[in-house]
């Protein structure tokens, strides 16, 4: 995707509201200047499965407890 001509790409921590806001503002400014399209790739934590038939144990590691993994990247934990 980064090779697409004129595409502005930002890869960010989507659980950080300050970084997310800055990336969004930068992307909007880029597009409004008619410089091209923008893409924000935000890495986030999905605390629950997609559905009841989705077994997250098949693709999530058991190395770190689920609650700790969520809490350390949660905006509530970071900014409270």
N, C-alpha and C positions, 0 to 999 in steps of 0.2 A: 504494500500500500504506500510506503514511503516514496516509492519511485514514481507514483502518479504525479504528472506535472501540475504544479500549482496547489497541490493538496497540503494543507497545514495539519500536521499530526501532533497531538499531545498525548503522552502516556503518563498517567497520574495515579496516585492513590485516591481512589474514589471515596474512601472513608474519611478523608481529610476535607472538611468543608471549606477551609480557607484556600487550599490548593485547588479544589474543584471550582470554586468561584473564580479564582484567577484564571484558570484554564478556560472556563466558559466565557469570561470577559474577553480574553485574548482571541478566542475563536470567533466570537461575534464581531469584534473589531476588524478582524482579518476579512471576514465575509462581507461586512458592510462597506469595506474599502474596495470591494469587487476584485479582490486579488485571487479568489478561487474558493473552492470548498474547504471545509474544516472537519476534522474527525478527532473526537476525544475518546481515547481508550482508557477507561477508568477501571482500575482493579478494585473489586469490592469483595466482601465476605457474604456469602449466602448462608444465613444461619439455619435454614430449614431445607428439606428436600423440595423438589419441584412439585411432587404430588405424593399421595399415599403409596403409589406403586413404585416410587423411586427409592432405591436402596442406596443411600449415599456412602455406605461402607464399601461399596464396589469401587469408588473412585476418590474417596477422601482418606488421607493417611490417619493412622491411629497413633502416630508419634506424639501429637500434642492434643490434650483434651479439648473437645469442641468448645466448651464455655470459655476456656482461656484464650483460644484462638479468636473467638468473637470479641471478647472483652478488650483485648489489647489493641484491636483495630477499630473499636467502636468510637464514634465521635463523642458519645456520652461519657466514655471513659477518658478520652484524651482531653476534653475541654470542660470537665466538671470540677 
